[in-house]
């Protein structure tokens, strides 16, 4: 029984090692190698380096610490199973993170220290027949902070700048990005309550621009994208957005992927002045939208490299169309079907000089919901300014 228990344990460790090698990078690969050394049998601890076998089963870990975790150093005396894990990692790295070196190279550094500012706003426009519309946008929300990264692992802290200068709005954002040479996965969650300004409200003020503070609104959006880079040998998304590569020559790629979105929007107009409510094109005081969509995405991305290879300019555009569940306003359990539409546009400018780098990134995505009575278009726009050093 102990024999089969040992074999199942080793199989489980090997499966985890493969996942880490492909997805999480060298740091966690090292951790898995260390854990693996605790579970191998005495026979498996036989060292392929010959004379190193007498130095102990954990001698290779001390060697990694001494050489700065250069895991492919030929002088490291790996036991059999940790060496197997290393081979799996190297296979994953070659398959999912390799480039044409005439176009893309690594930075040669594992650490990054960054200072950054992050600002974002959201807009909402409802269009009705006869060119009547309701338009609004949020205040500009700003955060600032720093982060320290070692390969795929990053820690940091951001301060809410709005809370220093004004009354803070209830808001929350969360972003997760994973990018390798072949594909990227992005998840973004955003929610806010209040903090909007109505700039147009039907025919009120003869349909001209107004500036009315509107707090009876809440927006909650969750978006998950996964897309594939066709020209993954010559184009690097990481060179533009994670500063992990250098793009040496201009290159672009077609993109294809999938998107999942869930969004809830509620607006209560009952608190508006009576003179405004007389021009309400909704003909009701409460607006609610809740849906889930499943879409296919397509687009194109391009990196321009400006001589003398210190500047890289990126433009990425994607559009999606798919299937949408509209959840009924009165009965949460009832759904209706509709066509899903969304877009995503990213722009970035990166400056590299030796170990120093700086960048400005603009990101925007939007959603279109429409029926016979209304077309609702809402967008999320963000800007990030970053300065950092690699070491």
C-alpha positions, 0 to 999 in steps of 0.5 A: 500500500505504501508503494502505491501511495508513494507513486500517486504522490509523485504523480500528483507532484509531477502534474503540479510541476507541469502546470507551474512550468507552463504558467507561473514562471521560474520562481515558483518552479524553484519552489516546486523543485524544493518541495519535490526533493522532500518526497523522492525516494532514496533511490531517486536522490542519486545524483547525476553529477557523480561526486556530488552524491555524497554531499547530501540530498539538499546540496543542490538547493544550497547551490541554487542559493549561491549562484543566484537561482540560475536553475540551468547552471550545469554545475548544480547537482540535481537529484533525478526527480528535481531534474525531471521537473527542471526539464518540464519547466524548460520545455514549457518555457521553450513552448510558451515563452520563446521568441525570434531573437531578431525581434524580441529578447529578454531584459536579462533582469529578474527584479523590477521596482516600480512607482505608478499612478493609476487613474480611471473614469466611466461614462454612460450614454442612453440614446432614444428615438428623435436624437434624445439622450441621457449622458453622464460621466464619473469623476476622475478617480486616482491611485498612486503607489509602488510595487516590487516584482520578482519574475511572475510574483509582485507585491505593492500598495496603492493609495487612494488619492481622491480621499486626500483631496475630496470625499471618497466615492465608494469604488473598487477595482481589481486586475489580473493579467497573465501573458506569455508569448502565445496567449494572454488572459485578462480579468478585470472587476470594477464597481462604483456607487455615486460620483457621476455627473449628468451632462445631458438629460433629454430635452432639459435645458433645450438639450444642451450641456449641463453639469448635475451631480448624480449619486443615485447610481451603481455600476458593477462589471466583471470581464474575463478575456483570453486571446491567442497571438498568431505571430507569437514569434515576432510580437511581444505583448510583454514588451508593451505592458509588463516590461519583461521583454524588449521589442527590437524590430516592429511587428504585429499580430492578429488576435482571436479569443473569447470573452465573458462579461457580467454587468449590473447597472442601476439608476434612480432618477426619483431624486432629480428636480421636478423641472428635470423629470419633466424632460425624462426620456425614459418615462420612468424613474428607475433604470436597471440593466443586468446581463451575462454575455459570452462572446468571440473576440478578434483584433490586431496588435502592433509594436512600433520600435523607434530608433535607437530602440529606446521607444516602443509604441503599442496599439491593440484593438479588439471587438467582440460579438456573441450571446447575451442573457438579459436578466429581467428587471422584475424577475431575477430568475427570468432571462431573455436573449440578445446579441452581445457587443463590446470593444477593447482598445489599448495604447502604450508608449514605453521608454527604455534606457539600460535598467530604467524604464518609463511608460504611459498606458491608456486602456478603454473598453465599452459595452453596447446594449440596445432594444427597440426603445433604447441603446445604452453605451457605457465605457471604462477608460484608464490611464497608468503612468509608470517609472521603474528600474530593473535589477 
